[in-house]
Amino acid sequence: MLHNPRYARAFAYGRTRIRHRPDGGTSVVKVARADWQFVMPGMHQGYIDWERFEANQRRLADNARAFGGERRSGPAREGPALLQGRVVCGLCGERMGVRYSQEHGSTVPTYLCQANAIRRAGWTCQTVPGKVVDAGIADLMIELMTPMTLAVTLEVQRELEARAAETDAVRRQHVERMRYEAELARRRYMKVDPDNRLVADSLEAEWNDKLRRHADAAEDYKRRSKQQAAALSTEAQRRILGLAEQLPRIWQDPRVDSRERKRIVRLLIDDVTLIKSQTITAHVRLSGGATRTLVLDRSLPIAQIRKFKPELVAEVDRLLDHHCDREVAEILNNHGWRTWEAKAFNLKKVAFIRCAYKLASRYERLRRRGMLTTRDRRQILRLRDSRTHVGAPGALHKMLYR
């Protein structure tokens, strides 16, 4: 029912063909839509119009690609992977699938080529982190949809429209010439002597040929004029430029569903070929035929991600000369420093940095300067009072006269 044009108010003939088998039987074979003999839309009442029917056929054809041998694209699903069904392995040329995992409470995609593992029980060709690739593709999308780029595109389109208008005038003249020749053939046929059947038949055949040429030219002109009628108006161009200015905000809006982002990507990108080595190379093939190459850095190992930056360690070492651990944590937070988990620093974090990088504490630094605690001062005073009565031991004697 979804493929039957009858529900779209159209009459179609030649959808099937009878094929005779060698045993004398027959079989009914479906014919491709391009090979139907007659398709006449708007012949009777229906449930949907012809434009909706053609849009449904395109959507069904796109969805059917997910079940083919190459699993090319398929429908946009719920996952956050932007390049679902559009990724090609740069090592073996097979289509890459998507695998999701949880990372810090969020869903993270990974593109993997497992055609060899599925078909031949071999190894996985390569796995590419999707969060790195998707971020690069998102930046490319925003770059392609900048107002300057769209302005240049619209200017090129206006130039093409001007050339198309000139071509349209030539086609219209061709249609008029065909109509004039058909009318001239009709006049010659009407003036022929009816008794001269040989000449009449020849003129009638010429008239029919002129009529057929005129009908073909008129149909071609009508079809091309309908395509040119889809040219953008000034108001539509203004809305497109306004959309380009709002695209970064719309793209980052959490209320926008992942499927809508995927549909935007599919309008501009045909496929992306990935090669993972020391870096990730992404060859992007755009819908118009142009190509872009992105070189992306690979994600660091978790050990390097959790490692404190050298400049942070140097800042902590400098602050410890004048502040305690708690004060150092407050100063770091005020200056915008954060941990690898994007959390604020506290007393324990600063103490961990001191122990891990063997930094001297505030207490040790003050003792190196010769400063004493109240307990040390009290002990010195007691020794000073009792010096006349008891001789000071070695360690306390040195502390007293240091």
N, C-alpha and C positions, 0 to 999 in steps of 0.2 A: 504494500500500500504506500510505503514511503517513496518508492521509485516509480509509481504509476502516474503519468502525466494527466490522467483523466480527473484526478482530484484537484488539479491546478487549472481547470477550465480549458484544457488543451486536447485537441484531437491528434492522435499519433497513429501512423500506420507503418508496418515493417519492423516492429519490435522483436519479432521472432521469425525464424526461417525453418522450413521443413527440409530435412536432409534425408535422403534415401540411403539405406544401408545395403550392403551386398547381399544380405539374406532376404531382401524383399521388403523388410520393414522400414519404418520411418521414425525419425527422432526430431524433436523440436529443440532448436538451438537459439539461445538468446543472442541478439545482435547488439553491438555497441551503439550507444546513443548517437554517435557521429554518423553511423551508417543507416539510420532510420530513413525511410523513403519520404514520409511526410510528417511534419510537425507544425500544427496550426494552433497557436495559443488563442485564448479568448473566444472559443467556439460555443461554449455553453456555460452554465452555472457550475461553480466549484466551491471548494472549501478554502483554498488559498489562491493567491495570485501567482503568476508565472515567475516573477522575480523572487518571491519567497521559495518557490519550488527549486529554482536554480541554486539559491543560497543553501538550501537543505542538502542538495546533491553534492555541493562542494564540501560541506561540513561532514557528510557521510564518507566521502572519499578520503578526507584527511584523517578521520577516525579509523578508517580501514587500514591505514598504513601501519598502525601499531601491531597488526596481526600478520603482516607479510613476512617474507623471509629475512628482510633486512631490518624490520621494525624501525622505519625511518623516523616518524615524528610522533604520531598518535595525538590524542586530545590532551589539552592542558589539564593536569591533575592537581591535587591539593598540596603537594610538597613544595618547599621553597626553592627548589633547584630551577634557576632561570633557563638553563639550556637543556631541559628534559627532551630527549629525542633529537637533539640538534648537534650532538657531540660525536666527532669521528676520531678514532685512534690514529695518531700520526705514525705509529710503528707498523701496524698490520692493516690499517684501512677499514676495520670493522666498526660498526656502531657501538658506542659505549653506553652502558646503563647507569643507573643512579642507585646508590645505597645511602640510607639515612642513619644517623647515629645521634646520640645526645651528648652535648658538650656544654657544661655549666648551665644546665636547665633549658637549653635551646636546641632545636633540631638543625643539624649541620649535614649538608649533602656531600657525597663523595662520588666522583665519576670513575667508573672502572670498566675496563675492557675484559670481559670474561667469555667472549665467543669461543676462544680456544679451549677454555675449561669446560664449557657446556657441550661442545660438539665432539671434542677429541679427548676429554678428560685430562687436559694439559694444565699448564700454569696460567695464572692471570697475567695478561700482557703488561698493564700498568694501571695504577690508581692515582688519581689526581684530586687534591682537596678542592671541593667545590666552593668553599667560602672565598678562596683566593681568586678563582676564575670568575665567579659571579660578581665580585667587587670590581674587577677590571672591566667586565662587560657592562656593568651599570655605569661606570665612568665613561665608557665609550658611547653608550646610549645618550647620556646627557651631552656629551661633546657633539654628537651628530645632530642633536635636536636644539642646538643653540640658535638664537635669533639670526645671527650673521649667516650661518649655514643655510637656514631656511630662506633667508632673503635672497641669497645667491640662487638657490633652487627655484624659487618663484620667478626670479628674473629670467632664468633659462627657460622656464615653462612659458613665460610670456613671449619669448622669442620663438619658441616652437609653435605657440598658438598663432603668431603672426604668419609663420611659414605655412601652417595648416590652413589658414584662411586663404592664402594664395592658391594652395593646392585644391581647396574646396571650389574656388572660382573656376579652375581648369576642369574639374570633374563636372560642375554644373554646365559648363559650355559643351562638354562631351555628351551629356544627357540631352541637351537641347539639339545638338547635331544629330544624335541618333533618332530623336523624335521627328526632326525635319525629314531625315531620310526615310523613316517609316511612313510619314504622311505623303512624301513624294512617290513612294512605291505604291501606296494606296490609290493615288490619283491616276497613275499609269495603268493600274489594274482596272479601275472603273471606266477608263476610256477605251479599253481594248474591245474589239469586235467579238461578240459572244460566239460567233460561228467559227472563229479561229481558235480552236481549243488548245492547240499546241502552244501558241503564244500566251493564251490566258493562264494555262497551267504554269508556264515559266514565270510569268509575272506574279501569280499567286504565291509560288514558292519563295520568290524574292521578297514579297511583302511579309510573309510569315517569318522569314529570316531576319528582316529588319525589325519586326515587332519583338522577336526574341532578344535581339541585341539591345533594343531599347529597354526592355524589361530587366535584363541583367544589369545594364548600366544604372537604371533607376534604383534597383535594389541595392547595388553596391554603394551608390551615393547616399541612400537612406541609412544604410548601416554605418558608414563612416561619419555621417553627420550626427548620428546618435552618439557615437564615441566622442566627437568633438564637443557635443553639447554638455559633456561632463566637466568642461573647463571651469576652473575656480573663478568665482566672482571676486570683486574687491572686498566685500564683507567677509567672504570665506577666507581670503588671504589674511585679513586682519585678525580673524579668530585663530588662525593657525599660528601666526606670530605671537599672539597672546598666550597660546598654549605652550609654546617653546619657552617663554619666560616663566611659566608656572610649573613646567615639567619637573625640575629638581624638587620642588616642594611636594608635588603630587607623588613623585616616586618614593620619597622618604616617608610619606604619610602611612602610619601603621594601619589605618582603616582600609587601605587599598589591598585587595585580596591578591594572593600570589598568582592566581590564574590570570588576573588582568595584566600583571607585569609580564607574564609569559606571552600573552597575546600581543603585547606591545613589542616584545623582542622578536616574535615570529614575523611581524610586519616588516622588520628592517633587516633581519639576519636569516640567511638560509642554513648555514651550518658553521661549526667551529671545530677546527682540527687541533688537537692537543698533543704536545710532546713534552714529557717530563725528563729533565736531566738535572744539571746544577740549578737551573731555573726552569720555569714553566713557560713554554712558547705556545701562544694561541694564534692560529691563522684564522681570521674571521672573514667569511665570504658574505658580503652584503647582498640584499635582494636585487640591486641594480647591476650586479656583476663586479663591483669594486671589491677590493680586499684590503684588510688591515692586519698588521702583525703586532701582537702585544707580547712583551717579555715581562713576566711577573716573577717576583721573588717567592721562593718556597717558604712554607711556615717553619719557624724555628722549632727545634726539639723542646719538650717541656722543661728540660733541665736548664736550657739557656733562657727560656721565657721567665722562669722563676728566679733566675740569677739577678742580683741587684746590679744596677748600672755603675760603672766606675765613677762617674761624676757624682752619683748619689753617695757613694762610700766616702769620696773625698769631702763632700759637704758635711757629712756626719762627723768626720774626723776633725774638720775645722770648727764646727759648732761645739764639740766636746771640750774645747779649750776654755770656754766661757759659760757653758750651760750643762745642766744635768740631763739625764735621759728623757725625763718627762718634758722639760723645756725644749729639748731638741725635737721631739715628736710634734709639739705644737708649732714650732717654727717651720718644720717641713710641710705640715698641713696648710699653714698660712701661705706658703710659697707655691702651693699647687702640686707638691710631690704626692704620688700615690704608689701603692704596691702593685705587683703584677696582676692582682685581682681587682684593681681599681678601688681599693679600700684605703681609708685613712690610716696614718701611722699612729702607734700608741707606744707605751713604755716597753712592752715586751718586744715589739718589732725592732726598736732601736737597740735594746739589749742583745737581741739575736744578731744584729749587724755587727755589734762590737765583738761578740764571741766568735762569729764566723770569720771575720777578717782580722782578728787579733788586734783590735784597737784598744788603746789604754783608756780606762774609765776616767770619769771626772775626778774621783778620789785619788787615783794614781797620779794624775797630772798635777794636782795640787800638792801632793807629797813631794813630787820631784822639784817643785818650786821652793821647798823648805817650809811649807805651811803645816801647822799642827792642829789636831782636834782639841776640843776642850778637855777630853780625857787625858790626852798627852800633856797638856798644860798643867792640869791638876796634879798629875804624877810628878812632873818636874818640880812643882812648888813643894810638894811633900818631901821630895828628896833634898831640896834646898834647905828646908827647915830641919831635917834630921841629919844634915851633913856633919854638923859639929859633933854629933853623938855617935853615928855609925858610918863607917866608910862606904861610899857608894859602890855597888857592884860594877862589873866591867861594862855591860850593855847600857845600864842606866847612867853610869858615869859619862859615857860617850854622848848619850842623848842630852844630858844636862849641859855639857860644855860644847855642844855642836854649834 
